[in-house]
Amino acid sequence: MPDALAAYAKIARRYAGDAADEDDPAWRAANRALFRSRLSGPTVLEVGCGPATDSAKLAEAGLRVTASEIGGGFGGKTIVYLEPL
């Protein structure tokens, strides 16, 4: 597993964008809308959240989100709890 985490850390910023607030508006918005349409409740667990960009957007849309990241590319092990805004 450490090799997988090291490999991911090398591409993490490219995968999520250069900054935590980076967003690919059309693609990500369409995917988040599709995701929300398939939920059966207001609670989401995002595993491998990176900088939690999508988690924040889901909370803005009124969902309760728990997000986690263990990859070193985003500052190490993190658990984030986001309440609906």
N, C-alpha and C positions, 0 to 999 in steps of 0.2 A: 503493500500500500504506500509506503513512503516514496517509492519511485513514481507512482501515479500522481501523488500530491506535488512532487517536484516538477513533473512535466506540466501539470495544470498551472502551477504558479508562473511558469514561463510565458503562458499565453493568456492568463487571466485578464489582464488589462485590455488586451486586444479583443477578447471575447465580449467583454462588457462595455468597452469604450474607454477612453482615456481618463474619464472622471466619473465619480459615483452618480452624477446627475445627467450623464450622457444618455441619450435615448434615440432610438431609430423610430420616430413617431408613427409612421404609417404601419410598419410591420408589427411593432410591439403593441400598439393600440389595438390592432385587429386581433392579435393573439390573446391579449388580455380580455377583450370583449367576448371572444369565443370561450375562453376559460370560465369567465363569470357566468355565461349563459348555461354552462353545464354543472354548476355547483348546486348542491342540495341544501346548503346552509351558509351562514355568514362567516365561517371560520376556515382559515387556510394555513397549512404548514408548507413552507417552501424550504426544501432541503437543497443546499448548494446554491444559496442566494447571491453569491458574489457580493457586490456592494449594496445589495437590497434595492436596486432601482425598481424592479417590478413589484416587490413587496410594498414599497412606499406608494406606488400608483394604485395597488389593490386596496390599501388602507384609505387612500383618498377617495376611492369609489365606495367606501362604506363597509369594507370587510375587516374582520379582526384577524391579524396575521402574526404568525410566529415564523421567523426566518432563521436559518442556521447556515454557517459556512465554516468549514475546517481548513480550506485551502490557504496556503501562505500568501497567495497573491493579493489578498484583501485584508491583510493585517492579522492573520492568524485565526484562531478559533473564536467564533462569534455567535451569539444567540440574540436576536432582536425581537421584541414584542411591540407590535404596532396596533394601536386601537383605531377604530374608524374615526375619520375627521368630520 
